[in-house]
Amino acid sequence: MTRRHLAPLAAGLGSLALLAACSDTDGTIAVSGDEFMVPTTYSFESQFEAGASSVSYQGQVCRQTLIIALDNAVRDASEISSSEYRGSSVPYFDDTIAGDIAAQNTQTVLGTTLPVPEAVDTLGELCGTKHLKEKFAGNDTVTDWKDWNTEFQGVSGQSNAEAFLRDLITAVSNQAEQGTNAPGEPHYVSTTGIDYAQYIQKFLLGAVVFAQGTDDYLDNDPATPGKGLLASAEQAGSNPYSALEHQWDEGFGYFGAARRYADRSDDVNRDGVVDDNNDGFIDVRSEHNFGASTNAAKRDVGADPSSPTDFTTAAFEAFLTGRAVITAAGVGFDDMSSDQQAALLTARDDAVSTWEQAIAATIVHYINDVLDAMAERDTNASAGLADLAKAWAEMKGFALGLQFNPASPMNVGSRFADLHALLDDQPALTNDPTYRQDLLEARALIGTTYGFSQANLEAW
């Protein structure tokens, strides 16, 4: 089922020449001689219902929140030790959100300082019948660019992405129930130096969030007409948006940025929660940054001053521009002019490329943290496993996610396999010189693949 339908993405930050910038005023872009506005916030009025917003991606916010809820469960020893986490119906992942899980308060799950609006203040209200498994790589087979039930890579002896996830959840549940965790460390840290909480969460961000965003909603695969950029420009039922507008919005929802992302500093966006309209609530559908959007800001903040990056602006401008092209064109992709198609594809490529660069930069960050933790254990006999286990699990979990983007430059040739051979399936528990060298080679491979400067490879 291997299909390669997007050209490998370039390493540069953004190739679309915009007159619009993330500033206090809207900008314009010209396509086929027609100028139209590109807003500085992710706000687009409905073409079908006067005065209504056409932006909606609550399902994506739901699944971002469910990943956090499952992470919370893994970190709760009494919860994760329950036998249901070792069964075929894992809470948050399998089946419709219901019962006690549906009654959970969204504010509590996310840990926001302000309440969430009543319409989405419980997981049941936010998610309805949605859950994680239905959008996990290998289960949404209409759009999957590989068969993730047989072609999953990056972990020795594993070829099924879902089976691997279930193995991780079962392992931490057993460990918590039996007390076989590393002595003196949290119940989710193994004696082999794996932080299961971080590993599961970061793997889900790849196998649900990044996979769906890049290989479904922002794709234009001719083999899946009606999906992604090939969706209809007609009104979607009675909703105030077209199917095409909604597909793009859902891709944006998986990137995770708040709608006023550009109005905030990187220091604010890295934390990601702001009451932008000052109504005393945090509307998770518009005011909360999730996942990649926060990491993009963290890496921008952490870049070397001699080699600054602006992942946040590049990604957000690309998402704004693509949506503006879709709205202004008012027709489906096949009926757009060649210039409109080119503008939309360029915006999509810039959005996806920058999104992945932020992930790759985050992998570099955790490679550096693993190197530091290994060195600390070499000089400090009392240093525990927790720091090493956390850094390694985040590094490995994020790195596994790269395979789910069909346009990833890491999927060219043997790069992905080479990367994971270097990262290995667990960390070295001492300051092993061979493993240190492997990690430095992995970091260099990422730098070459994405065009990162040596200064940033060391700074992140």
Secondary structure, DSSP 8 states (H G I E B T S, - for coil): -----S----SSS-----S--SSSS-EEEEETTEEEEE-SSS--B-SSSTT-B----HHHHHHHHHHHHHHHHHH-HHHHTSGGGGSSS-TTTSS---HHHHHSBHHHHHT-SS---GGGSBHHHHHTT--SGGGSTTT-TTT-SS-TTT---SSTT---HHHHHHHHHHHHHHHHHHT-S-TTS-TTB-TTS-BHHHHHHHHHIIIIIIHHIIIIIT---TTSTTSGGGS-SSB-TTSSSBHHHHHHHHHHHHHT--TTGGGS-HHHHTT-B--TT-SS---TTTSB--THHHHHHHHHHHS-TTS---HHHHHHHHHHHHHHHHHHH-S-GGGS-HHHHHHHHHHHHHHHHHHHHHHHHHHHHHHHHHHHHHHHHHH-TT--SHHHHHHHHHHHHHHHHGGG-TT-GGGSTTHHHHHHHHH-SS--SS--HHHHHHHHHHHHHHHHHHT--HHHHHH-
